[in-house]
Amino acid sequence: MENKQQSNGMMKENDAVKKKVNWSGSLIVASLTGAFGSSFLYGYNLSMVNAPAGYIKKFYNETWERRYGFSVDEGTLTLLWSITVSIFAIGGLVGAIIVTPIVKFFGRKRTLLLNNVFAVAAALLMSLSLLAGSFEMLILGRIIMGVDAGISLSALPMYLSEISPKEIRGSLGQVTAIFICIGVFTGQVLGLPEIFGQESRWPFLFGAIIVPSLIQAVILPFLPESPRYLLLEKHNTSKAEKAFQRFLGKDDVSHEIEEVLAESRVQRNTKPVSILQLLRTRAVRWQIVTVVVTMGCYQLCGLNAIWYYTNNIFSESGINREIIPYVTLSTGAVETLAAVFSGLVIERLGRRPLLIGGFGLMIVFFAVLTVSLTLQNTVHWLPYLSIFCILAIIASFCIGPGGIPFVLTGEFFQQSQRPAAFMIAGTVNWLSNFAVGLLFPFIQAGLQTYCFLVFAGICFAGATYLFFVLPETKNKTFHEISQAFAKRNKVTLEMQEMKHYPGERKSSEEQESNFTSSADNGETKKGIV
């Protein structure tokens, strides 16, 4: 009876602790500043090239004629424009590949800071290309901007996952996706004819990239580095303690220090592992497969194709071409609102329902859109149904598949494995992005409106896999998530410690002895894990 009362008391205490989790000022500023100078720019660069496309092509043609004395042929012009658009993904792949050694050496925060050098350099090259009469500067700037995006889309989720309490880790992780959507919407707004969507003003669209970069470069130095990085990789207990205190908004962080040290006991050492070592680690095989599937579906689920069809469908519905850019703003607004909604409910509903449900809704609306596009010339109101389907597909994507893959990559892996895991995720992300840009025109030409059934099939395959494989990670520590995958990986945590991480317990105890804990070891521990 006494034990039962004690158990009930501890459960009440746990619930009380969960309710007391607050967003400290440092946590809010770090997440907003980090995302504004990182994922925001990724979204912005996805959308802002659409509005000035005609003016940029005209600039290419005039530059070519001035150099060679004749106009560029249509095929060469199309090739130059295709390179300008798709080279961004190549740069992103380069950034994803080089991010691992950078975050190992410089840390998460300093990587984000140094990454601003790429953004500023790219902005200067692209914004000055018209003045210099060099379209090569614009193309070079696009690939450098891609490198910036490739680094930031790995370093930012890594940083956010390591500074956040586990009770709000999903919500904080969604900040990455929310700012991607805000960036897309901002690119659409600034591309309007009244702002920068004019022949003489389009370079300002590229120059605006400097603003978020400078804001991040000014504010981020005053915020702490990831406490997990400081403790597990730099072995600096004093700085880690101060970082925990800033991000959690409290003085007693002994529980958080203890929990991070407990994680280190099941790691071979605190040195980050390589990609090859990670791929050879049996205990994380299904985590890697799941990251590859979610990141692959993130790019291959057809949202890029939706953007391709948007203007055409709006035009077919009878909307005046002159106001289509304003109507297109609705897609960016829906995208942003859906991402914010996901961030608000992810800690209530969990990752599984939002991710699987998002893919499920996309399947339904892709099917309806296929029927609507096929028959829209025979029924006058079907184009409006197509518009609704486009908005619904965008919302379904942003509710789950648009942001949760970044959250899961940060949650699945321990400290030493995380840089390599994000490099794998980033590589899959950018290769899939490039594949869509390269292959979609051929798919669309061959299948016409039925091309969306291909994406519905990809969404179905992704949802089916996740339904059977993905465990719920809400409010779980990295150790608990490893336990959830242990049976599928055919290992136990005890086997993992014995076989893969010998000798770590001693080193962890030595680290732990350097920190004087005032906490009772029997209490339930909460915090950043």
PyMOL commands that set and color helices and strands:
alter all, ss='L'
color gray80, all
select helices_A, chain A and resi 2-19+25-36+39-47+53-68+74-106+108-127+129-132+135-163+166-190+202-207+210-222+227-233+237-248+254-264+275-280+282-300+303-316+321-349+351-375+382-399+404-412+418-469+478-486+493-500+504-513
alter helices_A, ss='H'
color red, helices_A
deselect
rebuild
show_as cartoon
